[in-house]
Amino acid sequence: MTASITLHQPRRLIVGAGTIGEVGNLVADATATLVIATPITAGFVDRLKLPGKIEIFDAIPGEPDVATLDAALAVARRVRPQAVIGLGGGSVLDVAKLVAALWDSEQTLADVAGPNKVAGRNTRLIQVATTAGTGSEAGIRSLITDPVKGAKIAVESPHMIADAAVLDPQLTFTVPPAVTAATGVDAMAHCVEAFTNKRAHPMIDGFARMGFRLVGKYLARAVKDGSDTEAREGMMLASYYGGICLGPVNTAAGHAIAYPLGTRLGLPHGLANAIVFPHVLAFNQRVVAEKTAEVAEALGFSANSPDALLENACLFCTDLDIEMQLSRHGAKEDALAGYAAEAHANRRLMDNNPADMAVEDVLAIYRAAY
């Protein structure tokens, strides 16, 4: 029998061009609002049409760490917002979740690390995505880098679900082609890793299928023409569906192997996942052949053999102009064994993988990608 799952989604989902202008109505009674952003996405704040006092915290790096969160919490405690708005990609949205949950709480990040430890939330949370990749606007999980350990701290709680999520494709028009490509493959990886997961569930399979089929249909179009509204909206939906997959099922070896490339090598999360994706897809084929064939068909290529699958999946990425060689991104060959040991130790994700991986298998993937 299928294991039971619990599905959490934002209380309200608003999709469509220009819908960022509806955010102000969602917080019409707020006297103070804190917007979490980056220096680039802060340029969209006026489009939110917010009432009352507005404070912007835009010091969010590509891989937010504990110091980033502490700085954002300090601003929130000064402002005492009735609403927190995340306006950005996954890093921004992850920080916004934790700020909304913790700014008026006695709990610390250490207290809430892991599943279901957040005591509650009193502040409204609106998540406005400006990229199509992480799907963080849909989910209950936040990842923060611990620079001392060089690892991700994962916090998961239904108290971090958004009151409303906004998917306005116009906000992604200026995302560069390279970022569009990498984040799009990340969205696909969320769906594929959940779909082929040991914990896969028929209902989540449905969201996953919708997600990776949208990627197959729209990602190349979005990369080619950033102002293609239909393609941009399709990719935002794919990302959202991937975010839904993360809560009850989560990712697997692909993300575990990608994480050290972010924390140790400094690669953007989407790019790290794109580099790893074809290798893990091919590794798992022997265990989940039918589902792998379904993924390949949706993406427009053959999965007749592991070699053909790997080659075609790599071509899917290189055709999007993604640089797939780790050596071109500054990786050193003598560092790969350390990455492999760290990735293999991430049992939270590795234990979800349909095919068991030894540390030697992980190292072989890094070497193949090198």
Helices and strands as residue ranges (DSSP letters): E 13-15, G 19-22, H 23-26, E 32-36, G 41-48, E 53-57, H 66-79, E 83-88, H 90-102, H 109-112, E 114-115, E 124-129, G 136-138, E 141-146, E 151-156, G 158-160, E 164-167, G 169-172, H 177-195, H 202-224, H 229-246, H 253-263, H 269-284, H 289-299, H 306-318, G 326-329, G 333-335, H 336-344, H 347-350, H 359-369
